[in-house]
Structure formats: structure tokens, C-alpha cells
């Protein structure tokens, strides 16, 4: 998984949001608000990330069971793929 070119995490009025910047995100005209956990996962995406590596990172950062973390990672990645902010 990798971040779509032009998608960046910003803090706006104390909220963490994904926004599109530059030509890579010209067709993306919205903000996506992220909680702290989702923002942490966004920061872990590096182009080589997969469900297993993101699950492991989530378990290391937060006190969460592996099965719960995996479910959450799968759900957020599915949502990010649908909205076009992440590519496979």
C-alpha cells in the first residue's frame, strides 16, 4: 500500500486531516478527518506497507489485540482505497 501522490496529513484547528496538494490531487476536493490511531497508520504507510506490517505497527504503538488491530487496519485501508487516498 502507498499514499496517493499529493495526499498529506495536516493539522487544521487541532484536527488531523488528509488533504490533497499539488497536481497529484487536483481531483480531490475534500478533507478527511482522522483520529490519532488512523493518523498513526497513515504515517506508517511507506510504499512497502501491507496489512501485516501495519497490524504489527499498531500493536507495538497501542495496547491492542492482534485480531482487533488487523480488523481495524483492514477496515481503514478499505475505506482509504474507496476514497482514493491509498493505492495498492
Wavefront OBJ file of the C-alpha trace (Angstrom):
o trace
v 0.000 0.000 0.000
v 1.134 3.514 -0.664
v -0.182 7.008 -0.269
v -1.577 8.591 -3.410
v 0.735 11.319 -4.670
v -0.299 14.679 -3.306
v -2.098 13.380 -0.208
v -0.703 14.820 3.017
v -1.597 14.788 6.682
v -2.115 18.240 8.172
v -3.385 19.618 11.454
v -6.243 22.070 10.997
v -7.809 23.716 14.068
v -6.479 20.908 16.244
v -7.854 18.146 13.988
v -5.729 15.795 11.900
v -6.930 15.752 8.298
v -5.860 14.344 4.956
v -5.799 16.918 2.190
v -4.758 16.895 -1.422
v -1.935 19.151 -2.506
v -0.388 19.758 -5.906
v -1.197 18.257 -9.273
v -1.401 14.710 -7.928
v -4.546 15.595 -6.009
v -6.288 18.068 -8.314
v -9.483 15.984 -8.399
v -9.612 15.542 -4.613
v -11.633 18.432 -3.229
v -12.305 17.391 0.354
v -10.777 16.868 3.778
v -10.766 13.534 5.580
v -10.643 13.815 9.352
v -8.511 11.189 11.122
v -8.409 10.161 14.746
v -4.999 9.634 16.365
v -4.889 5.929 15.510
v -5.746 6.475 11.844
v -3.194 9.305 11.641
v -0.575 6.968 13.120
v -1.370 4.334 10.474
v -1.194 6.983 7.739
v 2.279 7.934 8.922
v 3.343 4.254 8.745
v 2.439 3.911 5.047
v 5.705 3.845 3.149
v 5.011 2.138 -0.173
v 6.052 -1.258 1.163
v 3.346 -1.418 3.806
v 0.894 -4.274 3.899
v -1.805 -5.400 6.304
v 0.645 -7.480 8.341
v 3.226 -4.715 8.792
v 0.569 -2.134 9.665
v -1.048 -4.546 12.148
v 2.319 -5.124 13.816
v 2.984 -1.383 13.994
v -0.432 -0.759 15.530
v 0.134 -3.477 18.155
v 3.535 -2.015 19.065
v 2.164 1.522 19.431
v -1.131 0.746 21.171
v -2.298 -1.836 23.693
v -4.482 -3.822 21.287
v -5.009 -7.497 20.466
v -3.606 -8.633 17.119
v -7.006 -9.734 15.769
v -8.611 -6.403 16.671
v -5.714 -4.446 15.175
v -5.853 -6.467 11.950
v -9.595 -5.891 11.630
v -9.120 -2.146 12.157
v -6.252 -1.977 9.654
v -8.277 -3.834 7.025
v -11.253 -1.524 7.581
v -9.286 1.728 7.318
v -7.355 0.555 4.257
v -10.589 -0.448 2.531
v -12.039 2.994 3.255
v -8.886 4.775 2.085
v -8.848 2.757 -1.145
v -12.523 3.612 -1.777
v -11.867 7.327 -1.263
v -8.758 7.210 -3.457
v -6.136 8.346 -0.945
v -4.252 4.997 -0.976
v -3.150 2.813 -3.875
v -2.256 -0.863 -3.901
l 1 2 3 4 5 6 7 8 9 10 11 12 13 14 15 16 17 18 19 20 21 22 23 24 25 26 27 28 29 30 31 32 33 34 35 36 37 38 39 40 41 42 43 44 45 46 47 48 49 50 51 52 53 54 55 56 57 58 59 60 61 62 63 64 65 66 67 68 69 70 71 72 73 74 75 76 77 78 79 80 81 82 83 84 85 86 87 88
